């Protein structure tokens, strides 16, 4: 099958910068009109985001310091898929436990998105967790500062609607849940 006429041809690829969690990749590319140029993007492992519901319908949310925007971010548990994870559900369960100290009775895949594909190769797998209960203490990474907060789903939804929650992963999870699940 011939390549799509919109496709760019990658001529060379190198990691320009690497650090724990992501790489900055530089590619030499040829555009469809023959122009040769450079393209840089962020490359990172796939990640999971969990919309965790307790048995009473409250959502187990987190508040976390985010240095890049220099403020507390209100949202949902999110983290990278690690090599030891058997599958995406295992990664979602691990992140939920690590960041909130909660376990879920049941986990469902919601959707997979590419949240910033103009500048990153990020892939985000969204899950809904049901029957969440506190079972242990948080097991935070060395660079995480997280506070757990339960809130009614309607309050979380209203915070997303009002623009009070700005974390894109949380906005995507709540929006897709509202779009796909609430109507069923």
C-alpha positions as a Markdown table, in Angstrom:
| # | Residue | x | y | z |
|---|---|---|---|---|
| 1 | Unk | 0.0 | 0.0 | 0.0 |
| 2 | Unk | 1.5 | 3.4 | -1.0 |
| 3 | Unk | 2.1 | 5.9 | 1.8 |
| 4 | Unk | -0.4 | 8.6 | 2.4 |
| 5 | Unk | 0.4 | 11.8 | 0.4 |
| 6 | Unk | 0.4 | 13.7 | 3.8 |
| 7 | Unk | 3.0 | 11.5 | 5.3 |
| 8 | Unk | 6.5 | 12.8 | 6.2 |
| 9 | Unk | 9.5 | 10.7 | 5.6 |
| 10 | Unk | 11.9 | 10.4 | 8.5 |
| 11 | Unk | 15.5 | 10.5 | 7.3 |
| 12 | Unk | 17.3 | 10.4 | 10.6 |
| 13 | Unk | 16.4 | 10.2 | 14.3 |
| 14 | Unk | 18.4 | 10.9 | 17.4 |
| 15 | Unk | 17.7 | 11.5 | 21.1 |
| 16 | Unk | 18.7 | 15.1 | 21.7 |
| 17 | Unk | 18.1 | 15.0 | 25.5 |
| 18 | Unk | 17.2 | 12.2 | 27.9 |
| 19 | Unk | 16.1 | 12.3 | 31.5 |
| 20 | Unk | 14.0 | 10.0 | 33.8 |
| 21 | Unk | 10.5 | 9.9 | 32.3 |
| 22 | Unk | 11.0 | 11.2 | 28.8 |
| 23 | Unk | 13.3 | 11.9 | 25.9 |
| 24 | Unk | 13.4 | 14.8 | 23.5 |
| 25 | Unk | 13.8 | 13.4 | 20.0 |
| 26 | Unk | 15.1 | 15.2 | 17.0 |
| 27 | Unk | 14.2 | 14.0 | 13.5 |
| 28 | Unk | 15.4 | 15.1 | 10.1 |
| 29 | Unk | 12.3 | 14.8 | 7.9 |
| 30 | Unk | 11.2 | 15.4 | 4.3 |
| 31 | Unk | 7.8 | 17.0 | 3.9 |
| 32 | Unk | 5.4 | 15.9 | 1.1 |
| 33 | Unk | 6.5 | 18.9 | -1.1 |
| 34 | Unk | 10.2 | 17.8 | -0.8 |
| 35 | Unk | 11.2 | 20.3 | 1.8 |
| 36 | Unk | 13.8 | 19.0 | 4.3 |
| 37 | Unk | 13.5 | 20.2 | 7.9 |
| 38 | Unk | 13.9 | 19.2 | 11.5 |
| 39 | Unk | 11.2 | 18.2 | 13.9 |
| 40 | Unk | 11.6 | 17.8 | 17.7 |
| 41 | Unk | 9.1 | 16.1 | 20.0 |
| 42 | Unk | 8.8 | 14.6 | 23.5 |
| 43 | Unk | 8.9 | 10.8 | 23.7 |
| 44 | Unk | 7.6 | 9.1 | 26.8 |
| 45 | Unk | 6.2 | 5.7 | 27.8 |
| 46 | Unk | 2.4 | 5.1 | 27.7 |
| 47 | Unk | 0.5 | 6.2 | 30.7 |
| 48 | Unk | -2.7 | 5.4 | 32.5 |
| 49 | Unk | -5.3 | 7.7 | 34.2 |
| 50 | Unk | -7.9 | 6.3 | 36.6 |
| 51 | Unk | -11.4 | 7.8 | 37.4 |
| 52 | Unk | -11.9 | 5.9 | 40.7 |
| 53 | Unk | -15.4 | 5.7 | 42.2 |
| 54 | Unk | -15.9 | 4.6 | 45.8 |
| 55 | Unk | -18.9 | 2.4 | 46.6 |
| 56 | Unk | -20.9 | 5.5 | 47.7 |
| 57 | Unk | -20.3 | 7.2 | 44.3 |
| 58 | Unk | -17.7 | 9.7 | 45.5 |
| 59 | Unk | -14.5 | 10.0 | 43.3 |
| 60 | Unk | -11.1 | 9.5 | 44.9 |
| 61 | Unk | -9.3 | 12.6 | 43.6 |
| 62 | Unk | -5.8 | 13.9 | 44.2 |
| 63 | Unk | -4.1 | 17.2 | 44.7 |
| 64 | Unk | -0.5 | 17.3 | 43.6 |
| 65 | Unk | 2.2 | 19.9 | 43.2 |
| 66 | Unk | 3.1 | 20.4 | 39.6 |
| 67 | Unk | 6.4 | 22.3 | 39.2 |
| 68 | Unk | 6.0 | 23.0 | 35.5 |
| 69 | Unk | 3.0 | 25.3 | 36.3 |
| 70 | Unk | 4.0 | 26.1 | 39.8 |
| 71 | Unk | 0.8 | 25.3 | 41.5 |
| 72 | Unk | -1.4 | 22.6 | 43.1 |
| 73 | Unk | -3.1 | 20.5 | 40.4 |
| 74 | Unk | -6.5 | 18.9 | 41.3 |
| 75 | Unk | -7.2 | 15.8 | 39.4 |
| 76 | Unk | -7.0 | 12.0 | 39.1 |
| 77 | Unk | -4.3 | 9.4 | 39.6 |
| 78 | Unk | -2.1 | 9.2 | 36.5 |
| 79 | Unk | 1.2 | 7.5 | 35.9 |
| 80 | Unk | 3.5 | 5.8 | 33.4 |
| 81 | Unk | 3.2 | 2.1 | 32.4 |
| 82 | Unk | 6.3 | 0.4 | 33.8 |
| 83 | Unk | 8.2 | -2.6 | 32.5 |
| 84 | Unk | 7.0 | -4.8 | 35.4 |
| 85 | Unk | 3.3 | -4.2 | 34.7 |
| 86 | Unk | 1.7 | -7.3 | 33.2 |
| 87 | Unk | -0.8 | -5.2 | 31.2 |
| 88 | Unk | -2.5 | -1.8 | 31.2 |
| 89 | Unk | -5.0 | -2.8 | 33.9 |
| 90 | Unk | -2.2 | -3.8 | 36.2 |
| 91 | Unk | -0.6 | -0.4 | 35.6 |
| 92 | Unk | -3.9 | 1.4 | 36.4 |
| 93 | Unk | -4.3 | -0.7 | 39.6 |
| 94 | Unk | -0.7 | 0.0 | 40.6 |
| 95 | Unk | -1.0 | 3.8 | 40.0 |
| 96 | Unk | -4.3 | 3.9 | 41.9 |
| 97 | Unk | -2.8 | 2.1 | 44.9 |
| 98 | Unk | 0.5 | 4.1 | 44.9 |
| 99 | Unk | -1.1 | 7.5 | 44.6 |
| 100 | Unk | -4.2 | 7.1 | 46.7 |
| 101 | Unk | -3.8 | 3.9 | 48.9 |
| 102 | Unk | -7.0 | 2.6 | 47.3 |
| 103 | Unk | -7.9 | -0.6 | 45.5 |
| 104 | Unk | -10.7 | -1.2 | 43.1 |
| 105 | Unk | -13.2 | -4.1 | 42.9 |
| 106 | Unk | -13.5 | -3.7 | 39.2 |
| 107 | Unk | -11.7 | -1.8 | 36.5 |
| 108 | Unk | -13.0 | -0.9 | 33.0 |
| 109 | Unk | -11.1 | 0.5 | 30.0 |
| 110 | Unk | -12.7 | 3.8 | 29.0 |
| 111 | Unk | -10.7 | 5.0 | 26.0 |
| 112 | Unk | -7.2 | 5.5 | 24.6 |
| 113 | Unk | -6.1 | 9.0 | 23.4 |
| 114 | Unk | -3.1 | 10.8 | 22.1 |
| 115 | Unk | -3.4 | 14.0 | 24.2 |
| 116 | Unk | -0.7 | 16.1 | 22.6 |
| 117 | Unk | 0.2 | 14.4 | 19.3 |
| 118 | Unk | 1.5 | 17.7 | 17.7 |
| 119 | Unk | 4.4 | 17.8 | 20.1 |
| 120 | Unk | 4.6 | 14.4 | 21.9 |
| 121 | Unk | 4.2 | 10.7 | 21.1 |
| 122 | Unk | 2.2 | 10.3 | 24.4 |
| 123 | Unk | -0.5 | 7.7 | 24.6 |
| 124 | Unk | -2.9 | 7.8 | 27.5 |
| 125 | Unk | -5.1 | 4.9 | 28.5 |
| 126 | Unk | -8.2 | 6.0 | 30.5 |
| 127 | Unk | -9.9 | 3.6 | 33.0 |
| 128 | Unk | -12.9 | 3.8 | 35.3 |
| 129 | Unk | -12.5 | 2.0 | 38.6 |
| 130 | Unk | -15.5 | 0.9 | 40.7 |
| 131 | Unk | -15.8 | -0.1 | 44.3 |
| 132 | Unk | -12.7 | 1.7 | 45.4 |
| 133 | Unk | -11.7 | 1.4 | 49.1 |
| 134 | Unk | -8.8 | 2.5 | 51.1 |
| 135 | Unk | -6.6 | -0.5 | 51.8 |
| 136 | Unk | -3.1 | 0.9 | 52.5 |
| 137 | Unk | -0.9 | 3.9 | 52.8 |
| 138 | Unk | 0.2 | 5.8 | 49.7 |
| 139 | Unk | 3.5 | 4.6 | 48.1 |
| 140 | Unk | 4.6 | 7.8 | 46.4 |
| 141 | Unk | 7.6 | 8.2 | 44.1 |
| 142 | Unk | 10.5 | 10.3 | 45.5 |
| 143 | Unk | 9.3 | 13.3 | 43.5 |
| 144 | Unk | 5.6 | 13.2 | 44.2 |
| 145 | Unk | 3.7 | 15.3 | 46.7 |
| 146 | Unk | 0.1 | 14.1 | 46.7 |
| 147 | Unk | -2.9 | 14.7 | 48.9 |
| 148 | Unk | -6.0 | 12.4 | 48.5 |
| 149 | Unk | -9.5 | 14.0 | 48.5 |
| 150 | Unk | -12.8 | 12.3 | 48.0 |
| 151 | Unk | -15.5 | 14.4 | 46.3 |
| 152 | Unk | -19.0 | 13.7 | 44.8 |
| 153 | Unk | -18.8 | 13.1 | 41.1 |
| 154 | Unk | -21.2 | 16.0 | 40.4 |
| 155 | Unk | -18.7 | 18.3 | 42.2 |
| 156 | Unk | -15.9 | 17.0 | 40.1 |
| 157 | Unk | -17.9 | 17.4 | 36.9 |
| 158 | Unk | -18.8 | 21.0 | 37.8 |
| 159 | Unk | -15.2 | 21.8 | 38.5 |
| 160 | Unk | -14.3 | 20.5 | 35.0 |
| 161 | Unk | -17.2 | 22.5 | 33.5 |
| 162 | Unk | -16.1 | 25.7 | 35.3 |
| 163 | Unk | -12.5 | 25.3 | 34.2 |
| 164 | Unk | -11.3 | 25.0 | 37.8 |
| 165 | Unk | -9.7 | 21.7 | 36.9 |
| 166 | Unk | -7.1 | 22.3 | 34.2 |
| 167 | Unk | -5.3 | 19.0 | 34.1 |
| 168 | Unk | -6.0 | 17.7 | 30.6 |
| 169 | Unk | -5.9 | 14.0 | 31.6 |
| 170 | Unk | -8.6 | 14.6 | 34.2 |
| 171 | Unk | -10.7 | 16.7 | 31.8 |
| 172 | Unk | -10.4 | 13.9 | 29.2 |
| 173 | Unk | -11.4 | 11.2 | 31.7 |
| 174 | Unk | -14.4 | 13.0 | 33.1 |
| 175 | Unk | -15.5 | 14.2 | 29.6 |
| 176 | Unk | -15.3 | 10.7 | 28.1 |
| 177 | Unk | -17.0 | 9.2 | 31.1 |
| 178 | Unk | -19.8 | 11.7 | 30.8 |
| 179 | Unk | -20.1 | 11.2 | 27.1 |
| 180 | Unk | -19.9 | 7.4 | 27.0 |
| 181 | Unk | -20.9 | 6.0 | 30.4 |
| 182 | Unk | -23.4 | 8.3 | 32.1 |
| 183 | Unk | -25.9 | 7.9 | 29.2 |
| 184 | Unk | -26.0 | 4.1 | 29.5 |
